[in-house]
Amino acid sequence: MKRSRIDSAVDNVSEQAVRDTGLSIIPTGSVLIVVQGMIVARRVPVAVTDGLLTINQDMKALVPRQSVRADFLAHQLESAQDALFPLIDEAGHGTRRLPTPALIGLPLVLPSVAEQQQIVMAIEHESSQIALTVTRYSREIELVQEYRTRLISDVVTGKLDVRDGAMVGRYDKSATCR
């Protein structure tokens, strides 16, 4: 699980396979949590379902009651990584796992649905602002790297003379990256 919202998967299970194996269909608006695998040694991935799906034994699906917003629960579990980490142990074959009783025993705060909505909106607003800032600075870093590459090229090809610490030569400053 590499996204916070899951609406599709690379692998799909046919309706026939669901009937033949007894797989459970996870409803839309459920919260998925990875409970087994080597990723759990570093973090416990959490996501919300945006469509019907099935899961394997490495995951659990939490189907929220009406008084719990799925996105609020997902944010709360995502922010509880420090509380989840001590609950992780090792399965018989060496992989990490978060035992179901430990997960069930995790204390969670449950404000009213209106407060949950306000909290989710605030988190999403702040997250979008952070994402915009990261995008802006990433672009600035790209431009500085392009400028550096051009500067090195100009020095190597002789378009820019940097002997004695002074830049001398035919260097057109208006052609720099912007």
C-alpha positions as CSV (number, residue, x, y, z in Angstrom):
1,M,0.0,0.0,0.0
2,K,1.7,3.1,-1.2
3,R,-1.2,5.5,-1.3
4,S,-3.6,6.9,1.3
5,R,-6.7,6.1,-0.9
6,I,-7.2,2.8,-2.6
7,D,-9.6,2.6,-5.6
8,S,-8.0,-0.1,-7.7
9,A,-5.2,-2.7,-7.7
10,V,-2.7,-4.2,-10.1
11,D,-4.1,-7.7,-9.4
12,N,-7.8,-8.4,-9.5
13,V,-9.9,-11.3,-8.2
14,S,-12.8,-12.6,-10.3
15,E,-16.3,-12.9,-8.9
16,Q,-15.9,-16.7,-9.4
17,A,-12.8,-16.7,-7.2
18,V,-14.7,-14.8,-4.5
19,R,-17.5,-17.4,-4.5
20,D,-15.1,-20.4,-4.6
21,T,-12.7,-19.2,-1.9
22,G,-15.0,-17.4,0.5
23,L,-13.0,-14.2,0.3
24,S,-14.7,-11.3,2.0
25,I,-15.6,-8.2,0.0
26,I,-14.3,-5.1,1.8
27,P,-16.8,-2.2,1.5
28,T,-16.1,1.2,0.2
29,G,-15.1,3.6,3.1
30,S,-13.2,1.0,5.1
31,V,-9.8,1.6,6.5
32,L,-7.0,-0.8,5.5
33,I,-4.0,-1.4,7.7
34,V,-1.0,-3.6,6.9
35,V,-0.4,-5.9,9.8
36,Q,2.3,-8.3,8.5
37,G,5.3,-7.9,6.3
38,M,8.8,-6.4,6.4
39,I,7.3,-2.9,5.8
40,V,5.8,-3.1,9.2
41,A,9.3,-3.0,10.7
42,R,9.5,0.6,9.4
43,R,5.9,1.9,9.4
44,V,2.4,0.6,9.4
45,P,0.7,1.7,6.1
46,V,-2.9,2.9,6.4
47,A,-5.4,3.7,3.6
48,V,-9.1,4.3,2.9
49,T,-10.9,2.2,0.3
50,D,-12.7,4.1,-2.5
51,G,-14.2,0.9,-4.0
52,L,-15.0,-2.7,-3.3
53,L,-12.0,-4.9,-2.9
54,T,-10.6,-8.0,-1.2
55,I,-7.4,-8.2,0.9
56,N,-4.9,-10.9,1.8
57,Q,-3.7,-12.1,5.2
58,D,-1.1,-9.3,5.5
59,M,-3.9,-6.7,6.0
60,K,-6.9,-5.9,8.1
61,A,-9.9,-3.9,7.2
62,L,-11.6,-1.7,9.7
63,V,-15.2,-0.9,8.8
64,P,-16.1,2.2,10.7
65,R,-19.5,2.7,12.3
66,Q,-21.6,5.7,11.3
67,S,-20.1,7.7,14.2
68,V,-16.6,7.3,12.8
69,R,-15.4,8.9,9.5
70,A,-13.1,6.6,7.7
71,D,-10.7,9.4,6.7
72,F,-10.5,10.5,10.4
73,L,-9.8,7.0,11.5
74,A,-7.1,6.6,8.8
75,H,-5.4,9.9,9.9
76,Q,-5.5,8.9,13.5
77,L,-3.9,5.5,12.8
78,E,-1.3,7.1,10.5
79,S,-0.4,9.5,13.3
80,A,-0.2,6.7,15.8
81,Q,2.9,5.2,14.3
82,D,4.9,5.7,17.5
83,A,2.2,3.9,19.5
84,L,1.9,1.1,17.0
85,F,5.7,0.4,16.7
86,P,6.1,-1.2,20.2
87,L,3.2,-3.5,19.5
88,I,4.9,-5.1,16.5
89,D,6.5,-8.5,17.1
90,E,8.0,-11.2,14.8
91,A,6.1,-13.9,13.1
92,G,7.5,-17.5,13.0
93,H,9.1,-17.0,9.6
94,G,10.9,-13.8,10.6
95,T,8.6,-11.1,9.2
96,R,7.1,-8.4,11.4
97,R,3.5,-8.4,12.4
98,L,1.1,-6.3,14.3
99,P,-1.1,-8.8,16.3
100,T,-4.8,-8.2,16.0
101,P,-5.3,-8.1,19.8
102,A,-2.7,-5.4,20.1
103,L,-4.4,-3.4,17.3
104,I,-7.8,-3.8,18.9
105,G,-6.4,-2.6,22.2
106,L,-5.0,0.6,20.8
107,P,-6.8,3.5,22.5
108,L,-8.3,6.0,20.0
109,V,-9.9,9.4,20.6
110,L,-13.3,9.8,19.0
111,P,-14.7,13.3,18.9
112,S,-18.1,14.0,17.4
113,V,-18.6,13.5,13.6
114,A,-18.7,17.3,13.1
115,E,-15.3,17.6,14.9
116,Q,-13.9,14.7,12.9
117,Q,-14.9,16.5,9.7
118,Q,-13.2,19.7,10.9
119,I,-10.1,17.9,11.9
120,V,-9.9,16.1,8.5
121,M,-10.5,19.3,6.6
122,A,-7.7,21.0,8.6
123,I,-5.3,18.1,8.0
124,E,-6.1,18.1,4.3
125,H,-5.7,21.9,4.0
126,E,-2.3,21.9,5.8
127,S,-1.2,18.8,3.8
128,S,-2.0,20.5,0.5
129,Q,-0.1,23.6,1.6
130,I,2.9,21.4,2.4
131,A,2.6,19.6,-0.9
132,L,2.6,22.9,-2.8
133,T,5.7,24.1,-0.9
134,V,7.5,20.8,-1.6
135,T,6.6,21.1,-5.3
136,R,7.8,24.7,-5.5
137,Y,11.1,24.0,-3.8
138,S,11.6,20.8,-5.8
139,R,11.3,23.0,-9.0
140,E,13.7,25.5,-7.6
141,I,16.2,22.7,-6.9
142,E,15.8,21.5,-10.5
143,L,16.5,25.0,-11.8
144,V,19.6,25.4,-9.6
145,Q,20.8,22.0,-10.8
146,E,20.2,23.0,-14.4
147,Y,22.1,26.2,-13.8
148,R,25.0,24.3,-12.2
149,T,25.2,21.9,-15.2
150,R,25.2,24.8,-17.6
151,L,27.8,26.7,-15.6
152,I,30.1,23.6,-15.5
153,S,29.6,23.1,-19.2
154,D,30.5,26.7,-19.9
155,V,33.7,26.5,-17.9
156,V,34.7,23.2,-19.5
157,T,34.1,24.5,-23.0
158,G,35.8,27.8,-22.4
159,K,32.7,30.0,-22.7
160,L,33.4,31.1,-19.2
161,D,36.9,31.9,-17.9
162,V,37.3,31.5,-14.1
163,R,41.0,31.9,-13.7
164,D,42.1,33.9,-10.7
165,G,38.6,33.7,-9.3
166,A,37.1,36.3,-11.7
167,M,34.7,35.3,-14.4
168,V,36.0,36.6,-17.7
169,G,34.7,36.0,-21.1
170,R,31.6,35.7,-23.3
171,Y,29.2,34.7,-20.6
172,D,25.6,35.8,-21.3
173,K,23.9,36.2,-17.9
174,S,20.5,36.6,-19.6
175,A,20.6,33.0,-20.8
176,T,20.6,31.5,-17.3
177,C,17.8,29.3,-16.2
178,R,14.8,31.0,-14.7
